[in-house]
Amino acid sequence: MNNDISNADLLKKLETINVPDERCSVYSRHDELGTRNDTLEDHHADIARFLLSPDVPKDVVIQYETAKNIYLYAWYVYRFYSVAEHQALACLEMGLRKRFPGALPPGYGNKNKPNVRPTLAPLMRYAIDQGLIRNEGFSRWHQLVRQRTRNRLMYEQIEDMTMTNSMVREINVDDVVANAQDLDCDFVSALDEILPGIRNSYAHGSTRLTSQVLGTFELVNEILAQVYPSDSVKT
């Protein structure tokens, strides 16, 4: 049966430890140098940019750095991407549990086992309900608002040209200001389901295989930054 398993998914031979996983070679990127193949330097830079807030507990930082190291070594073992994502989410749960030690208030967690240590989903929901995790704390929310604002302005300008029979002109959507409608975009509402769902799929056995896990690292980073704010912005 093992004959059906790709060599890339088996224990690496000693002489190939430093050989990149062949699946990494299918990816490329486009930057100021043009379209080119990914390099180990690119791969390292992608994960090195994530740094936790200095107020995050040391134990949590160590676990996050461990997840980053696993991601780094996915260059050589592709399936480490999934392990890295799992580790990052476990780090998030650890960070939230340290932020909210003990049992959560009634209404959170397992109703039949109120004394059981809370898991990621109720911890996330509690932090959201307490106003500690907010839309404004996420880069992706700001990106989404900017895109909604640009789309609205573009449609408004097109409608204006149609109504006035104006000549087609260049549509400038660079300098835009978001209005209440643009800002009415809830990003956090589903996080307490999505992130624990991914984590549970790994914990209970999963064939999930993707290299696109940097978004999870970003979310974990930004959540922990919000629940462990610096002294200057604590409320």
C-alpha positions in Angstrom: 0.0 0.0 0.0 2.9 2.4 0.8 3.9 2.0 -2.9 1.0 4.3 -3.7 2.3 7.1 -1.5 4.5 9.8 -3.1 8.1 9.9 -1.9 7.4 13.6 -1.0 5.0 12.4 1.7 7.4 9.8 3.2 10.2 10.3 5.7 12.9 12.2 3.8 16.2 10.4 3.2 19.2 11.7 5.0 20.8 13.0 1.8 17.7 15.0 0.8 17.0 16.8 4.1 18.0 20.1 2.6 16.2 19.5 -0.8 13.0 21.6 -1.1 9.8 19.8 -1.4 9.0 19.5 -5.1 5.5 21.0 -4.6 7.1 24.3 -3.6 8.4 24.7 -7.1 5.0 25.2 -8.7 4.6 28.7 -7.0 5.7 32.0 -8.4 5.3 35.6 -7.4 5.1 38.9 -9.2 7.0 41.9 -7.8 9.2 44.7 -8.9 11.5 42.1 -10.4 8.7 40.7 -12.5 7.2 37.2 -12.5 9.7 34.8 -10.9 9.9 31.6 -9.0 9.6 31.7 -5.2 12.9 31.5 -3.3 13.8 30.4 0.2 14.5 34.0 1.0 11.0 35.0 -0.1 9.5 32.2 1.9 11.4 33.3 5.0 10.5 36.9 4.6 6.8 36.0 4.2 6.7 34.5 7.7 9.3 36.7 9.5 7.2 39.8 9.2 4.7 38.5 11.8 5.8 39.7 15.2 3.5 39.5 18.3 2.9 42.5 20.5 5.4 42.8 23.3 2.6 42.5 25.8 1.7 39.0 24.7 2.9 36.5 27.4 6.3 34.8 26.7 4.8 31.3 26.6 2.4 32.4 23.9 5.1 34.1 21.9 7.2 30.9 22.0 4.4 28.8 20.6 3.8 31.4 17.9 7.4 31.4 17.0 7.3 27.6 16.9 4.4 27.8 14.4 6.5 30.2 12.3 9.5 27.8 12.3 7.2 25.0 11.2 6.0 27.2 8.3 9.6 28.0 7.4 10.5 24.3 7.2 7.5 23.6 5.0 9.8 24.7 2.3 11.3 21.2 2.7 8.2 19.3 3.8 5.1 20.6 2.1 2.7 19.1 4.6 4.2 21.2 7.4 2.0 24.0 6.1 -1.0 22.4 7.7 0.9 21.6 10.9 2.0 25.2 11.1 -1.6 26.5 10.7 -2.7 24.0 13.4 0.0 25.2 15.7 -0.8 28.9 15.1 -4.4 28.3 16.1 -3.4 26.3 19.2 -1.3 29.3 20.1 -4.3 31.5 19.7 -6.3 29.4 22.1 -3.5 29.4 24.6 -3.3 33.2 24.4 -7.0 33.7 24.9 -7.0 31.2 27.8 -4.2 33.1 29.5 -6.1 36.4 28.9 -9.3 34.9 30.4 -8.1 32.4 33.1 -10.7 30.3 34.8 -14.3 29.6 33.8 -16.1 31.9 31.5 -19.4 33.5 32.5 -22.7 31.5 32.0 -23.7 31.3 28.4 -20.2 30.5 27.1 -18.7 27.1 26.7 -20.2 23.7 27.4 -23.5 24.1 29.4 -23.3 20.5 30.6 -19.7 20.8 31.8 -19.3 24.4 33.1 -16.1 23.6 34.9 -14.3 22.2 31.8 -11.5 24.4 30.5 -12.9 26.7 27.8 -11.9 25.9 24.2 -11.2 28.3 21.3 -14.8 28.9 20.1 -16.2 30.2 23.5 -13.0 32.1 24.2 -13.3 33.9 20.9 -17.0 34.6 21.4 -16.4 36.0 24.8 -13.5 38.3 23.6 -15.7 39.5 20.8 -18.7 40.2 23.1 -16.4 42.1 25.5 -15.5 44.4 22.6 -11.8 43.3 22.7 -11.8 41.9 19.2 -13.1 44.5 16.7 -13.4 44.9 13.0 -11.0 47.8 13.1 -8.3 45.6 14.4 -8.0 43.6 11.2 -6.0 44.5 8.1 -8.5 42.6 6.0 -11.4 44.6 7.3 -9.7 47.8 6.2 -8.9 46.3 2.8 -12.5 45.3 2.4 -13.8 48.7 3.4 -11.5 50.4 0.9 -12.7 48.0 -1.9 -16.3 48.7 -1.0 -15.7 52.4 -1.0 -13.9 52.3 -4.4 -16.7 50.2 -5.9 -19.4 52.6 -4.6 -17.6 55.6 -6.0 -17.1 53.9 -9.3 -20.8 53.1 -9.6 -21.8 56.6 -8.6 -19.6 58.1 -11.2 -20.8 55.8 -13.9 -24.4 56.6 -13.0 -23.7 60.3 -13.1 -22.2 60.0 -16.6 -25.3 58.0 -17.7 -27.8 60.5 -16.3 -26.0 63.5 -17.7 -25.0 61.9 -21.0 -21.4 62.8 -20.2 -18.5 61.7 -22.3 -16.7 58.7 -20.9 -13.9 60.0 -18.7 -11.3 58.5 -16.4 -12.8 57.3 -13.2 -10.6 58.3 -10.2 -11.2 56.1 -7.2 -7.9 56.6 -5.5 -8.8 59.4 -3.1 -12.0 58.1 -1.6 -13.6 58.5 1.8 -15.6 55.7 3.3 -19.2 56.5 4.4 -21.4 54.7 6.9 -22.5 52.2 4.3 -19.0 51.3 3.4 -18.1 50.8 7.0 -21.1 48.6 7.7 -19.1 45.4 7.1 -18.9 42.9 9.9 -15.7 40.9 9.8 -15.5 39.4 13.2 -19.0 37.9 13.4 -18.0 34.5 12.0 -14.5 34.3 13.4 -15.5 32.3 16.4 -16.8 29.6 14.1 -14.3 29.7 11.2 -11.1 29.6 13.2 -12.2 27.0 15.7 -13.6 25.0 12.8 -10.2 24.8 11.1 -8.5 24.0 14.3 -10.9 21.2 15.1 -10.6 19.7 11.7 -6.9 19.3 12.3 -7.2 18.1 15.9 -9.7 15.3 14.9 -7.8 14.3 11.8 -7.8 16.0 8.5 -6.5 15.7 4.9 -6.5 19.4 4.5 -3.4 20.4 2.5 -2.7 24.0 1.4 0.2 26.3 1.5 -2.1 29.3 1.8 -1.9 29.7 5.6 -0.3 33.1 6.1 -3.7 34.6 6.4 -4.2 32.5 9.6 -0.9 33.7 11.0 -2.1 37.3 10.3 -5.4 36.8 12.0 -3.8 35.2 15.1 -1.3 38.0 15.3 -4.0 40.7 15.0 -6.3 39.0 17.5 -3.6 38.7 20.1 -2.6 42.3 19.5 -6.2 43.3 20.4 -6.6 41.2 23.5 -3.1 42.2 24.7 -2.9 45.9 23.8 0.1 47.9 24.7 -0.1 49.9 28.0 -0.7 53.1 26.0 -4.0 52.0 24.6 -5.4 49.7 27.3 -8.9 50.6 28.4 
